[in-house]
Amino acid sequence: MAEAEIETGGVKQTLKDLFAGAAGGVAQVSIQFGAFHWARRQFEARNIASSPSSPGLSYAQFYTSGAFAGLANSFLSGPIEHVRIRLQTQPHDPSKRLYSGPIDCMRKLSAHEGVLAGLYRGQAVTLLREAQAYGVWFLVFEYLMNADAKRNQLDRGLSFAIL
């Protein structure tokens, strides 16, 4: 598969495509964790103000922080997913392709429908998907970390409210 990709686009194009994918992933993860920890700190501050002896987050607050991370991430992931799907579903015959690559796809979508309508088409579904997915992901992660810490009698150095 890699040989066919290199033969089709050459080494330079293959490396360019790999870097573009990796850069998008790094940006998305940075947004996700930045947004999650911002929301988590907001809940912690609120919890400290209402109950100084118990600043820990409830599982509902972890879910909400994760959902916020998903919403923040969707403004980057939505256009990336849209462009990826457009590129993957175009004809495989090079003479019939609609787009020469991701940048060309973004340009054509923006020129034809405008930036918001073109790149952010389907964004409502992306918002719903990302909020739920990241809310559940961060909730389950915290639950499993707490269960493992309890099983191994470890102190995570954090206080948690259960519900």
C-alpha positions as CSV (number, residue, x, y, z in Angstrom):
1,M,0.0,0.0,0.0
2,A,2.8,2.4,0.9
3,E,4.6,1.6,-2.3
4,A,1.5,2.4,-4.4
5,E,1.1,5.7,-2.5
6,I,4.7,6.6,-3.2
7,E,4.4,5.6,-6.8
8,T,1.2,7.7,-7.3
9,G,2.3,10.9,-5.5
10,G,6.0,10.5,-4.9
11,V,7.9,10.5,-1.7
12,K,7.5,14.3,-1.2
13,Q,3.7,14.2,-1.5
14,T,3.5,11.1,0.7
15,L,5.5,12.8,3.4
16,K,3.4,16.0,3.0
17,D,0.2,14.0,3.5
18,L,1.6,12.2,6.6
19,F,2.7,15.4,8.2
20,A,-0.6,17.1,7.5
21,G,-2.5,14.3,9.2
22,A,-0.1,14.3,12.2
23,A,-0.3,18.1,12.6
24,G,-4.1,18.0,12.7
25,G,-4.0,15.3,15.3
26,V,-1.6,17.2,17.5
27,A,-3.8,20.3,17.3
28,Q,-6.9,18.4,18.1
29,V,-5.4,16.7,21.2
30,S,-4.0,20.0,22.4
31,I,-7.5,21.6,22.2
32,Q,-9.2,18.6,23.8
33,F,-7.0,18.5,26.9
34,G,-6.7,22.2,27.2
35,A,-10.4,22.6,27.2
36,F,-11.0,19.7,29.5
37,H,-8.5,21.0,32.1
38,W,-9.9,24.5,31.8
39,A,-13.5,23.2,32.5
40,R,-12.2,21.0,35.3
41,R,-10.5,24.0,37.0
42,Q,-13.7,26.0,36.8
43,F,-15.6,23.2,38.5
44,E,-12.8,22.9,41.2
45,A,-13.0,26.6,41.9
46,R,-16.8,26.4,42.2
47,N,-16.6,23.4,44.5
48,I,-14.0,25.0,46.7
49,A,-16.2,28.1,47.0
50,S,-19.2,26.0,48.1
51,S,-17.3,23.4,50.1
52,P,-13.7,24.2,50.9
53,S,-13.1,20.8,52.5
54,S,-14.2,18.9,49.3
55,P,-13.0,20.5,46.1
56,G,-13.0,17.3,44.1
57,L,-15.2,16.8,41.0
58,S,-18.2,14.6,40.8
59,Y,-18.4,12.1,37.9
60,A,-21.1,14.4,36.4
61,Q,-18.6,17.2,36.4
62,F,-15.9,15.1,34.8
63,Y,-18.5,14.2,32.1
64,T,-19.4,17.8,31.6
65,S,-15.7,18.8,31.4
66,G,-15.2,16.1,28.8
67,A,-18.3,17.3,26.8
68,F,-16.9,20.8,26.8
69,A,-13.6,19.5,25.5
70,G,-15.5,17.8,22.7
71,L,-17.4,20.9,21.8
72,A,-14.2,23.0,21.7
73,N,-12.5,20.3,19.6
74,S,-15.3,20.1,17.1
75,F,-14.5,23.5,15.6
76,L,-11.3,22.0,14.3
77,S,-12.4,18.4,13.9
78,G,-15.6,19.3,11.9
79,P,-13.8,20.8,8.9
80,I,-11.0,18.2,9.1
81,E,-13.6,15.3,9.0
82,H,-15.6,17.0,6.2
83,V,-12.5,17.4,4.0
84,R,-11.3,13.9,4.8
85,I,-14.7,12.4,3.8
86,R,-14.8,14.5,0.6
87,L,-11.3,13.3,-0.4
88,Q,-12.1,9.6,0.5
89,T,-15.4,9.5,-1.4
90,Q,-14.2,11.2,-4.6
91,P,-13.6,9.1,-7.7
92,H,-10.4,7.0,-7.6
93,D,-9.6,7.7,-11.3
94,P,-7.2,10.6,-11.2
95,S,-8.8,12.2,-14.3
96,K,-12.2,12.3,-12.6
97,R,-11.0,13.6,-9.1
98,L,-12.7,16.7,-7.8
99,Y,-9.9,17.7,-5.5
100,S,-6.1,17.4,-5.8
101,G,-5.6,17.4,-2.0
102,P,-6.9,18.8,1.3
103,I,-5.9,22.4,0.6
104,D,-7.6,22.3,-2.8
105,C,-10.7,20.8,-1.3
106,M,-10.9,23.5,1.4
107,R,-10.4,26.2,-1.2
108,K,-13.2,24.8,-3.5
109,L,-15.6,24.3,-0.6
110,S,-15.0,27.8,0.7
111,A,-15.2,29.4,-2.8
112,H,-18.4,27.5,-3.7
113,E,-20.4,27.8,-0.5
114,G,-18.5,30.2,1.8
115,V,-16.2,29.2,4.7
116,L,-19.0,28.6,7.2
117,A,-21.4,26.8,4.9
118,G,-18.7,25.0,3.0
119,L,-16.3,23.8,5.6
120,Y,-18.7,23.5,8.5
121,R,-21.5,21.6,6.8
122,G,-22.8,19.0,9.1
123,Q,-21.4,20.7,12.2
124,A,-24.5,20.2,14.3
125,V,-24.0,16.5,14.2
126,T,-20.3,16.8,14.9
127,L,-21.1,18.9,18.0
128,L,-23.5,16.3,19.3
129,R,-21.1,13.4,18.6
130,E,-18.0,15.1,20.0
131,A,-19.7,16.3,23.2
132,Q,-21.1,12.8,24.0
133,A,-17.9,11.0,23.0
134,Y,-15.5,13.1,25.0
135,G,-17.8,13.4,27.9
136,V,-18.1,9.6,28.2
137,W,-14.3,9.1,27.4
138,F,-13.2,11.4,30.2
139,L,-15.8,10.1,32.6
140,V,-14.8,6.5,32.0
141,F,-11.1,7.3,32.3
142,E,-11.6,8.9,35.7
143,Y,-13.8,6.1,36.9
144,L,-11.2,3.5,35.8
145,M,-8.3,5.4,37.3
146,N,-10.2,5.7,40.6
147,A,-11.1,2.0,40.6
148,D,-7.5,1.0,39.8
149,A,-6.2,3.3,42.6
150,K,-8.7,1.9,45.1
151,R,-7.9,-1.7,44.1
152,N,-4.1,-1.1,44.4
153,Q,-4.6,1.1,47.5
154,L,-3.0,4.1,45.8
155,D,-3.6,7.7,46.6
156,R,-4.1,9.7,43.4
157,G,-3.5,12.9,45.3
158,L,-6.9,14.2,44.3
159,S,-10.2,14.3,46.2
160,F,-13.2,13.1,44.3
161,A,-16.9,13.5,45.1
162,I,-18.7,10.3,43.9
163,L,-22.0,11.8,42.8
